[in-house]
Amino acid sequence: MFFTKGVGTAKEQLMSFEMALRNAGIEKFNLVTVSSILPPNCQRITKEKGLEMLKPGEIVFCVMARNATNEPNRLIAASIGCAVPADKVQQYGYLSEHHPFGETDEKTADTAEDLAATMLASTLGVEFDPDTAWDEREKTYKLSGKIVTTTNITQSAEGNKNGLWTTVVAAAIFVS
């Protein structure tokens, strides 16, 4: 699996999505979105290595977050969060999609990681207080010894000042 992100702007919403996919380097594939499970023993590879392993027109599974606006200066974001369990050979992890309006990169990224980690923690039976801040829960998750890492990929943009469509995408791309 590899992560990628992109942003695109165009007169039509579909074309701005295409431009965001091009910017992310994944426009030439037939993308099939799937739910948020990181398979056991899934290895993270670089985008460059992953793209070399895929052929144009290939059906490719992904977890994707996307957002779009044609409102001038409106802040949009798309983020994929990832939580990897300590036992990545036997246990699956989680990916999450988050696609807000008006959030900074940092807040969007934190929320995406928090979502993935919280889903994994609840699956693994890690006790936590859902009302505490992400920073505190992150410490609890990692100290439990059941969650090794969390990460994210986030793309944000401001809506085009002339009212063109602006689209952002963030994706986890699965490669066989």
MDAnalysis code that builds the backbone (N, CA, C; Angstrom):
import MDAnalysis as mda
import numpy as np

u = mda.Universe.empty(528, n_residues=176, atom_resindex=np.repeat(np.arange(176), 3), trajectory=True)
u.add_TopologyAttr("name", ["N", "CA", "C"] * 176)
u.add_TopologyAttr("resid", np.arange(1, 177))
u.add_TopologyAttr("resname", ["MET", "PHE", "PHE", "THR", "LYS", "GLY", "VAL", "GLY", "THR", "ALA", "LYS", "GLU", "GLN", "LEU", "MET", "SER", "PHE", "GLU", "MET", "ALA", "LEU", "ARG", "ASN", "ALA", "GLY", "ILE", "GLU", "LYS", "PHE", "ASN", "LEU", "VAL", "THR", "VAL", "SER", "SER", "ILE", "LEU", "PRO", "PRO", "ASN", "CYS", "GLN", "ARG", "ILE", "THR", "LYS", "GLU", "LYS", "GLY", "LEU", "GLU", "MET", "LEU", "LYS", "PRO", "GLY", "GLU", "ILE", "VAL", "PHE", "CYS", "VAL", "MET", "ALA", "ARG", "ASN", "ALA", "THR", "ASN", "GLU", "PRO", "ASN", "ARG", "LEU", "ILE", "ALA", "ALA", "SER", "ILE", "GLY", "CYS", "ALA", "VAL", "PRO", "ALA", "ASP", "LYS", "VAL", "GLN", "GLN", "TYR", "GLY", "TYR", "LEU", "SER", "GLU", "HIS", "HIS", "PRO", "PHE", "GLY", "GLU", "THR", "ASP", "GLU", "LYS", "THR", "ALA", "ASP", "THR", "ALA", "GLU", "ASP", "LEU", "ALA", "ALA", "THR", "MET", "LEU", "ALA", "SER", "THR", "LEU", "GLY", "VAL", "GLU", "PHE", "ASP", "PRO", "ASP", "THR", "ALA", "TRP", "ASP", "GLU", "ARG", "GLU", "LYS", "THR", "TYR", "LYS", "LEU", "SER", "GLY", "LYS", "ILE", "VAL", "THR", "THR", "THR", "ASN", "ILE", "THR", "GLN", "SER", "ALA", "GLU", "GLY", "ASN", "LYS", "ASN", "GLY", "LEU", "TRP", "THR", "THR", "VAL", "VAL", "ALA", "ALA", "ALA", "ILE", "PHE", "VAL", "SER"])
u.atoms.positions = np.array([
    [0.839, -1.160, 0.000],
    [0.000, 0.000, 0.000],
    [0.888, 1.227, 0.000],
    [0.416, 2.267, -0.694],
    [1.103, 3.551, -0.612],
    [0.077, 4.664, -0.463],
    [0.544, 5.786, 0.040],
    [-0.299, 6.962, 0.220],
    [0.008, 7.978, -0.863],
    [-1.011, 8.730, -1.251],
    [-0.828, 9.825, -2.193],
    [-1.895, 10.881, -1.948],
    [-1.666, 12.061, -2.489],
    [-2.621, 13.165, -2.329],
    [-2.508, 14.082, -3.533],
    [-3.563, 14.892, -3.751],
    [-3.527, 15.822, -4.860],
    [-4.609, 16.878, -4.757],
    [-4.451, 17.907, -5.581],
    [-5.413, 19.000, -5.669],
    [-5.582, 19.366, -7.136],
    [-6.806, 19.713, -7.517],
    [-7.073, 20.107, -8.897],
    [-8.120, 21.195, -8.966],
    [-8.036, 22.001, -10.018],
    [-8.981, 23.101, -10.232],
    [-9.422, 23.095, -11.686],
    [-10.730, 23.291, -11.913],
    [-11.267, 23.329, -13.274],
    [-12.665, 23.944, -13.257],
    [-13.187, 24.228, -14.440],
    [-14.518, 24.821, -14.581],
    [-15.618, 23.876, -14.103],
    [-15.458, 22.585, -14.396],
    [-16.448, 21.584, -14.007],
    [-15.916, 20.743, -12.845],
    [-16.822, 20.319, -11.962],
    [-16.421, 19.546, -10.785],
    [-15.722, 18.242, -11.167],
    [-16.260, 17.515, -12.150],
    [-15.644, 16.253, -12.550],
    [-14.216, 16.472, -13.049],
    [-14.007, 17.537, -13.808],
    [-12.660, 17.802, -14.332],
    [-11.708, 18.200, -13.206],
    [-12.206, 18.899, -12.201],
    [-11.318, 19.251, -11.076],
    [-10.931, 17.991, -10.299],
    [-11.852, 17.027, -10.221],
    [-11.533, 15.745, -9.588],
    [-10.465, 15.018, -10.410],
    [-10.630, 14.992, -11.720],
    [-9.627, 14.385, -12.607],
    [-8.261, 15.048, -12.411],
    [-8.241, 16.368, -12.297],
    [-6.976, 17.089, -12.120],
    [-6.347, 16.751, -10.766],
    [-7.172, 16.562, -9.742],
    [-6.648, 16.165, -8.423],
    [-6.055, 14.756, -8.494],
    [-6.741, 13.847, -9.208],
    [-6.205, 12.495, -9.390],
    [-4.881, 12.538, -10.154],
    [-4.800, 13.381, -11.182],
    [-3.551, 13.532, -11.932],
    [-2.439, 14.041, -11.028],
    [-2.768, 15.033, -10.216],
    [-1.777, 15.593, -9.298],
    [-1.288, 14.533, -8.313],
    [-2.182, 13.616, -7.952],
    [-1.830, 12.522, -7.035],
    [-1.133, 11.370, -7.767],
    [-1.185, 11.365, -9.102],
    [-0.531, 10.320, -9.883],
    [-1.349, 9.060, -10.075],
    [-2.666, 9.124, -9.839],
    [-3.494, 7.906, -9.889],
    [-4.662, 8.010, -10.871],
    [-4.597, 8.940, -11.797],
    [-5.702, 9.163, -12.733],
    [-5.873, 8.049, -13.755],
    [-4.843, 7.272, -13.999],
    [-4.880, 6.272, -15.077],
    [-5.426, 4.920, -14.638],
    [-5.902, 4.835, -13.393],
    [-6.398, 3.565, -12.870],
    [-7.908, 3.624, -12.652],
    [-8.557, 2.462, -12.693],
    [-9.962, 2.348, -12.343],
    [-10.016, 2.122, -10.837],
    [-10.279, 3.193, -10.117],
    [-10.228, 3.157, -8.657],
    [-11.531, 2.646, -8.065],
    [-11.412, 1.671, -7.191],
    [-12.561, 1.103, -6.492],
    [-12.358, 1.378, -5.009],
    [-13.244, 2.173, -4.432],
    [-13.091, 2.483, -3.013],
    [-13.617, 1.331, -2.167],
    [-12.895, 1.077, -1.096],
    [-13.252, 0.019, -0.158],
    [-13.331, 0.618, 1.238],
    [-13.842, -0.170, 2.185],
    [-13.938, 0.324, 3.557],
    [-12.557, 0.391, 4.191],
    [-12.506, 0.606, 5.454],
    [-11.314, 1.107, 6.135],
    [-10.416, 0.082, 6.812],
    [-10.313, -1.104, 6.288],
    [-9.472, -2.119, 6.932],
    [-8.089, -2.160, 6.283],
    [-7.055, -2.062, 7.110],
    [-5.674, -2.257, 6.676],
    [-5.386, -3.751, 6.858],
    [-5.207, -4.498, 5.769],
    [-5.045, -5.948, 5.903],
    [-3.843, -6.337, 6.773],
    [-3.945, -7.484, 7.461],
    [-2.786, -7.968, 8.209],
    [-1.579, -8.089, 7.283],
    [-0.418, -7.796, 7.817],
    [0.848, -7.926, 7.101],
    [0.975, -7.026, 5.877],
    [0.150, -6.006, 5.777],
    [0.221, -5.067, 4.669],
    [1.461, -4.184, 4.857],
    [2.282, -4.121, 3.843],
    [3.518, -3.336, 3.909],
    [3.317, -1.985, 3.233],
    [3.806, -0.935, 3.855],
    [3.764, 0.389, 3.239],
    [4.978, 0.535, 2.321],
    [4.721, 0.976, 1.091],
    [5.793, 1.206, 0.132],
    [5.723, 2.649, -0.346],
    [6.732, 3.088, -1.066],
    [6.726, 4.453, -1.578],
    [5.730, 4.573, -2.727],
    [5.277, 5.760, -2.946],
    [4.376, 6.035, -4.064],
    [5.044, 5.633, -5.383],
    [6.304, 5.974, -5.532],
    [7.027, 5.672, -6.765],
    [7.074, 4.159, -7.028],
    [7.395, 3.391, -6.007],
    [7.452, 1.928, -6.158],
    [6.062, 1.372, -6.471],
    [5.048, 1.873, -5.779],
    [3.684, 1.414, -6.016],
    [3.204, 1.701, -7.421],
    [3.486, 2.907, -7.926],
    [3.060, 3.267, -9.280],
    [3.743, 2.389, -10.326],
    [4.983, 2.008, -10.082],
    [5.700, 1.124, -11.008],
    [5.033, -0.247, -11.100],
    [4.337, -0.649, -10.047],
    [3.728, -1.977, -9.987],
    [2.331, -2.028, -10.627],
    [1.804, -0.875, -11.029],
    [0.447, -0.799, -11.573],
    [0.469, -0.458, -13.064],
    [-0.577, -0.913, -13.781],
    [-0.690, -0.664, -15.221],
    [-1.907, 0.223, -15.492],
    [-1.806, 1.124, -16.479],
    [-2.966, 1.943, -16.839],
    [-4.196, 1.075, -17.116],
    [-5.335, 1.519, -16.622],
    [-6.589, 0.797, -16.810],
    [-6.846, -0.286, -15.788],
    [-5.851, -0.610, -14.980],
    [-5.995, -1.665, -13.977],
    [-7.028, -1.262, -12.926],
    [-7.780, -2.254, -12.438],
    [-8.704, -2.022, -11.330],
    [-7.873, -2.025, -10.053],
    [-7.950, -0.923, -9.328],
    [-7.109, -0.716, -8.147],
    [-8.004, -0.367, -6.959],
    [-7.830, -1.092, -5.869],
    [-8.591, -0.818, -4.655],
    [-7.918, 0.278, -3.858],
    [-8.731, 1.122, -3.243],
    [-8.187, 2.224, -2.452],
    [-9.167, 2.644, -1.367],
    [-8.637, 3.333, -0.374],
    [-9.453, 4.073, 0.582],
    [-9.186, 5.527, 0.236],
    [-10.244, 6.269, -0.086],
    [-10.066, 7.636, -0.559],
    [-10.947, 8.620, 0.202],
    [-10.361, 9.759, 0.515],
    [-11.113, 10.899, 1.039],
    [-11.048, 11.976, -0.026],
    [-12.172, 12.636, -0.273],
    [-12.183, 13.709, -1.266],
    [-13.153, 14.784, -0.840],
    [-12.874, 15.995, -1.297],
    [-13.722, 17.126, -0.979],
    [-13.623, 18.113, -2.125],
    [-14.671, 18.893, -2.336],
    [-14.676, 19.853, -3.432],
    [-15.524, 21.063, -3.084],
    [-15.179, 22.189, -3.707],
    [-15.958, 23.418, -3.543],
    [-15.801, 24.284, -4.779],
    [-16.817, 25.094, -5.047],
    [-16.678, 26.156, -6.038],
    [-16.908, 27.513, -5.375],
    [-16.865, 27.503, -4.055],
    [-17.014, 28.738, -3.266],
    [-15.642, 29.390, -3.110],
    [-15.470, 30.609, -3.597],
    [-14.162, 31.270, -3.499],
    [-13.631, 31.298, -2.060],
    [-12.374, 30.937, -1.922],
    [-11.624, 30.993, -0.660],
    [-12.090, 30.019, 0.420],
    [-13.043, 29.152, 0.142],
    [-13.495, 28.188, 1.156],
    [-12.400, 27.144, 1.369],
    [-12.042, 26.909, 2.617],
    [-11.007, 25.936, 2.956],
    [-11.598, 24.533, 2.953],
    [-10.969, 23.643, 2.168],
    [-11.390, 22.242, 2.108],
    [-10.178, 21.355, 2.385],
    [-10.452, 20.157, 2.843],
    [-9.361, 19.219, 3.123],
    [-9.858, 17.795, 2.934],
    [-8.899, 16.904, 2.705],
    [-9.159, 15.466, 2.634],
    [-7.975, 14.774, 3.284],
    [-8.253, 13.791, 4.130],
    [-7.176, 13.124, 4.853],
    [-7.487, 11.644, 5.038],
    [-6.437, 10.842, 4.993],
    [-6.519, 9.428, 5.332],
    [-5.671, 9.231, 6.581],
    [-6.271, 8.670, 7.619],
    [-5.534, 8.316, 8.832],
    [-5.241, 6.830, 8.799],
    [-4.187, 6.418, 9.482],
    [-3.794, 5.014, 9.491],
    [-3.341, 4.623, 10.895],
    [-3.829, 3.500, 11.383],
    [-3.409, 2.957, 12.679],
    [-2.976, 1.518, 12.478],
    [-1.731, 1.230, 12.862],
    [-1.131, -0.084, 12.652],
    [-1.010, -0.800, 13.999],
    [-1.517, -2.038, 14.105],
    [-1.430, -2.774, 15.364],
    [-0.015, -3.304, 15.601],
    [0.296, -3.602, 16.850],
    [1.606, -4.167, 17.192],
    [1.797, -5.512, 16.492],
    [0.755, -6.340, 16.478],
    [0.820, -7.639, 15.810],
    [0.273, -7.478, 14.397],
    [1.081, -6.932, 13.496],
    [0.593, -6.674, 12.139],
    [0.541, -7.921, 11.263],
    [1.050, -9.047, 11.756],
    [0.968, -10.291, 10.992],
    [-0.412, -10.930, 11.166],
    [-0.932, -10.939, 12.395],
    [-2.222, -11.570, 12.689],
    [-3.389, -10.591, 12.729],
    [-3.137, -9.358, 13.111],
    [-4.199, -8.390, 13.370],
    [-4.288, -7.356, 12.242],
    [-5.498, -7.020, 11.860],
    [-5.688, -5.954, 10.879],
    [-5.637, -4.592, 11.566],
    [-5.351, -3.571, 10.787],
    [-5.357, -2.197, 11.274],
    [-6.528, -1.436, 10.674],
    [-6.492, -0.133, 10.819],
    [-7.578, 0.698, 10.301],
    [-7.048, 1.877, 9.512],
    [-7.807, 2.229, 8.475],
    [-7.627, 3.457, 7.722],
    [-8.908, 4.257, 7.936],
    [-8.803, 5.564, 7.926],
    [-9.997, 6.393, 8.078],
    [-9.991, 7.484, 7.025],
    [-11.177, 7.923, 6.642],
    [-11.311, 9.039, 5.710],
    [-11.931, 10.215, 6.457],
    [-11.375, 11.390, 6.231],
    [-11.931, 12.604, 6.831],
    [-11.873, 13.684, 5.767],
    [-12.982, 14.394, 5.557],
    [-13.041, 15.387, 4.484],
    [-13.877, 16.592, 4.925],
    [-13.263, 17.461, 5.736],
    [-13.992, 18.592, 6.317],
    [-13.903, 19.879, 5.488],
    [-14.731, 20.821, 5.872],
    [-14.662, 22.196, 5.392],
    [-14.151, 23.050, 6.546],
    [-13.300, 24.021, 6.264],
    [-12.881, 25.005, 7.257],
    [-11.857, 24.546, 8.276],
    [-11.267, 23.367, 8.106],
    [-10.260, 22.892, 9.053],
    [-8.856, 23.060, 8.483],
    [-7.920, 23.354, 9.361],
    [-6.518, 23.449, 8.962],
    [-5.968, 22.054, 8.663],
    [-4.816, 22.010, 7.986],
    [-4.135, 20.734, 7.730],
    [-3.930, 19.967, 9.033],
    [-3.437, 20.673, 10.053],
    [-3.093, 20.017, 11.314],
    [-4.325, 19.407, 11.986],
    [-5.413, 20.171, 12.050],
    [-6.632, 19.647, 12.688],
    [-7.201, 18.479, 11.886],
    [-7.204, 18.610, 10.576],
    [-7.697, 17.538, 9.715],
    [-6.869, 16.272, 9.896],
    [-5.539, 16.425, 9.890],
    [-4.636, 15.278, 10.050],
    [-4.841, 14.606, 11.403],
    [-4.923, 15.414, 12.465],
    [-5.137, 14.865, 13.808],
    [-6.453, 14.090, 13.882],
    [-7.502, 14.641, 13.291],
    [-8.804, 13.972, 13.334],
    [-8.758, 12.639, 12.586],
    [-8.109, 12.621, 11.421],
    [-8.020, 11.375, 10.646],
    [-7.248, 10.304, 11.418],
    [-6.115, 10.679, 12.020],
    [-5.345, 9.713, 12.822],
    [-6.149, 9.240, 14.014],
    [-6.818, 10.172, 14.671],
    [-7.635, 9.850, 15.839],
    [-8.726, 8.847, 15.468],
    [-9.402, 9.070, 14.340],
    [-10.457, 8.156, 13.916],
    [-9.918, 6.739, 13.707],
    [-8.801, 6.626, 12.985],
    [-8.223, 5.305, 12.722],
    [-7.785, 4.632, 14.021],
    [-7.102, 5.386, 14.874],
    [-6.604, 4.820, 16.130],
    [-7.746, 4.427, 17.062],
    [-8.793, 5.229, 17.103],
    [-9.926, 4.927, 17.977],
    [-10.656, 3.671, 17.512],
    [-10.823, 3.529, 16.194],
    [-11.465, 2.309, 15.680],
    [-10.619, 1.081, 16.020],
    [-9.297, 1.191, 15.855],
    [-8.426, 0.062, 16.173],
    [-8.423, -0.219, 17.675],
    [-8.316, 0.822, 18.478],
    [-8.292, 0.649, 19.937],
    [-9.560, -0.040, 20.427],
    [-10.713, 0.361, 19.889],
    [-11.964, -0.260, 20.337],
    [-12.032, -1.726, 19.905],
    [-11.470, -2.066, 18.744],
    [-11.421, -3.454, 18.284],
    [-10.512, -4.303, 19.159],
    [-9.400, -3.704, 19.605],
    [-8.405, -4.443, 20.392],
    [-8.714, -4.466, 21.889],
    [-9.775, -3.771, 22.306],
    [-10.137, -3.750, 23.715],
    [-9.291, -2.809, 24.561],
    [-8.658, -1.828, 23.950],
    [-7.885, -0.837, 24.701],
    [-8.870, 0.120, 25.361],
    [-8.748, 0.265, 26.679],
    [-9.656, 1.153, 27.389],
    [-9.170, 2.585, 27.267],
    [-10.108, 3.492, 26.960],
    [-9.759, 4.899, 26.805],
    [-10.993, 5.752, 27.045],
    [-10.766, 7.010, 27.340],
    [-11.850, 7.970, 27.534],
    [-12.020, 8.737, 26.225],
    [-13.138, 8.529, 25.527],
    [-13.322, 9.183, 24.232],
    [-13.421, 10.710, 24.323],
    [-13.613, 11.234, 25.538],
    [-13.736, 12.681, 25.701],
    [-12.405, 13.381, 25.938],
    [-11.310, 12.631, 26.081],
    [-10.003, 13.277, 26.249],
    [-9.469, 13.697, 24.894],
    [-8.519, 14.611, 24.912],
    [-7.927, 15.127, 23.680],
    [-7.155, 14.023, 22.957],
    [-7.004, 14.171, 21.641],
    [-6.296, 13.193, 20.816],
    [-4.889, 12.936, 21.341],
    [-4.158, 13.956, 21.726],
    [-2.785, 13.777, 22.221],
    [-2.741, 12.822, 23.414],
    [-3.703, 12.955, 24.318],
    [-3.757, 12.076, 25.492],
    [-4.138, 10.651, 25.107],
    [-5.150, 10.524, 24.236],
    [-5.561, 9.179, 23.803],
    [-4.444, 8.508, 23.017],
    [-3.722, 9.267, 22.202],
    [-2.614, 8.696, 21.434],
    [-1.587, 8.060, 22.371],
    [-1.270, 8.742, 23.470],
    [-0.337, 8.185, 24.460],
    [-0.900, 6.895, 25.058],
    [-2.177, 6.908, 25.413],
    [-2.826, 5.725, 25.987],
    [-2.753, 4.560, 25.012],
    [-3.080, 4.824, 23.732],
    [-3.069, 3.771, 22.714],
    [-1.684, 3.156, 22.579],
    [-0.677, 4.000, 22.476],
    [0.681, 3.499, 22.253],
    [1.261, 2.837, 23.497],
    [0.904, 3.345, 24.675],
    [1.370, 2.727, 25.913],
    [0.728, 1.361, 26.147],
    [-0.420, 1.118, 25.533],
    [-1.085, -0.180, 25.690],
    [-0.254, -1.300, 25.071],
    [0.662, -0.938, 24.169],
    [1.466, -1.942, 23.484],
    [0.721, -2.656, 22.366],
    [-0.517, -2.259, 22.107],
    [-1.318, -2.923, 21.074],
    [-1.355, -2.145, 19.764],
    [-1.031, -0.845, 19.823],
    [-1.010, -0.006, 18.621],
    [0.397, 0.559, 18.490],
    [1.047, 0.283, 17.355],
    [2.441, 0.690, 17.170],
    [2.557, 2.099, 16.605],
    [1.895, 2.334, 15.484],
    [2.041, 3.638, 14.835],
    [0.714, 4.160, 14.326],
    [0.654, 5.460, 14.245],
    [-0.434, 6.134, 13.546],
    [0.213, 7.137, 12.613],
    [-0.438, 7.364, 11.494],
    [0.060, 8.330, 10.522],
    [-1.107, 8.852, 9.708],
    [-0.827, 9.799, 8.833],
    [-1.870, 10.342, 7.967],
    [-1.243, 10.914, 6.712],
    [-2.085, 11.139, 5.715],
    [-1.726, 11.949, 4.556],
    [-2.886, 12.903, 4.350],
    [-2.571, 14.179, 4.215],
    [-3.594, 15.216, 4.196],
    [-3.332, 16.204, 3.072],
    [-4.397, 16.583, 2.374],
    [-4.310, 17.615, 1.333],
    [-5.393, 18.639, 1.615],
    [-5.015, 19.909, 1.626],
    [-6.008, 20.970, 1.784],
    [-5.805, 22.006, 0.686],
    [-6.808, 22.827, 0.491],
    [-6.727, 23.904, -0.502],
    [-7.817, 24.919, -0.200],
    [-7.627, 26.116, -0.721],
    [-8.674, 27.135, -0.669],
    [-9.400, 27.123, -1.999],
    [-10.714, 27.303, -1.938],
    [-11.495, 27.379, -3.166],
    [-10.961, 28.471, -4.070],
    [-10.972, 28.203, -5.372],
    [-10.482, 29.147, -6.368],
    [-11.163, 30.497, -6.230],
    [-10.379, 31.552, -6.257],
    [-10.930, 32.903, -6.034],
    [-11.911, 33.336, -7.111],
    [-11.879, 32.675, -8.291],
    [-12.800, 33.017, -9.379],
    [-13.994, 32.068, -9.461],
    [-14.158, 31.196, -8.474],
    [-15.317, 30.317, -8.424],
    [-15.196, 29.047, -9.243],
    [-13.985, 28.724, -9.726],
    [-13.796, 27.435, -10.382],
    [-13.878, 26.341, -9.322],
    [-14.163, 25.123, -9.755],
    [-14.190, 24.001, -8.823],
    [-12.773, 23.664, -8.377],
    [-12.614, 23.434, -7.080],
    [-11.353, 22.977, -6.504],
    [-11.652, 21.676, -5.780],
    [-10.852, 20.654, -6.069],
    [-11.030, 19.338, -5.454],
    [-9.728, 18.900, -4.803],
    [-9.826, 18.288, -3.629],
    [-8.670, 17.682, -2.950],
    [-8.953, 16.202, -2.753],
    [-7.906, 15.390, -2.861],
    [-8.010, 13.956, -2.609],
    [-6.829, 13.511, -1.756],
    [-7.062, 12.505, -0.948],
    [-6.027, 11.796, -0.213],
    [-6.410, 10.330, -0.317],
    [-5.423, 9.453, -0.560],
    [-5.770, 8.050, -0.776],
    [-4.690, 7.097, -0.288],
    [-5.147, 5.933, 0.138],
    [-4.300, 4.786, 0.388],
    [-4.579, 3.832, -0.758],
    [-3.548, 3.538, -1.543],
    [-3.684, 2.713, -2.746],
    [-3.120, 1.323, -2.460],
    [-3.938, 0.294, -2.698],
    [-3.502, -1.090, -2.452],
    [-2.899, -1.683, -3.720],
    [-1.775, -2.345, -3.558],
    [-1.054, -2.974, -4.664],
    [-0.852, -4.445, -4.317],
    [-1.117, -5.326, -5.272],
    [-0.921, -6.766, -5.030],
    [0.521, -7.146, -5.234],
])
